[in-house]
């Protein structure tokens, strides 16, 4: 069973910074990609940034240059450093993992479905 646990959300003033963390737990052998999504009140969930185990990153235009995603592959953890935060960044941020290889009774298995965390609230307000 693979689970994602996010941390690091909170209240910050405009222009401030926050760092989110997402740690995957379970009998994980490798995760091909992890990412962050967000959902603001009344809006659809949207992609923020993604990170692959090979080190490739991708950002939404709205956060490029302000947010940085990074990963620690041996720890199955991904981070999102958020700088120059704006009120428009207020949302629940969700961690996502896909392409997961895990161990089950001594066998290597591949999980086809993605895993989501429970979400962490980021509020940008003065």
C-alpha positions, 0 to 999 in steps of 0.5 A: 500500500503506497501512501503520500503524506504532505506537509508545510502548508500554512498562512503566509503574507504576499511576497513570502515563501513556503516549502511543501514536502511530500513523502511516499511510504510503502514497499516502494522500489521506484517512483517514476514521477511525482508532482504537485497540483492545487485546487482553489475554491470554486476552481478545478484542480490544476497542475503546478509542477512535476518531477521525474526520477531522471530529474526533469521538471515541468511548471505551470506558466503561472508559477514558473520562475517563482516555484521550484520542484525538487526530489530526493529519490532514495527517500521517495520525497518531493519538495515544492519551494514557493517564493514570491507568493501571491493571493492567487496561489491560495489553494489546497495543494495535493501531491501526486505520484505515478509509475510506482514500482513496489515490492509485494511478497518478494515480487516486483509489482507495477502500480498503474493507478496514480496515488494522491495525498490528502492535501495541504492548505496554503493561504496567501493573505495579509 
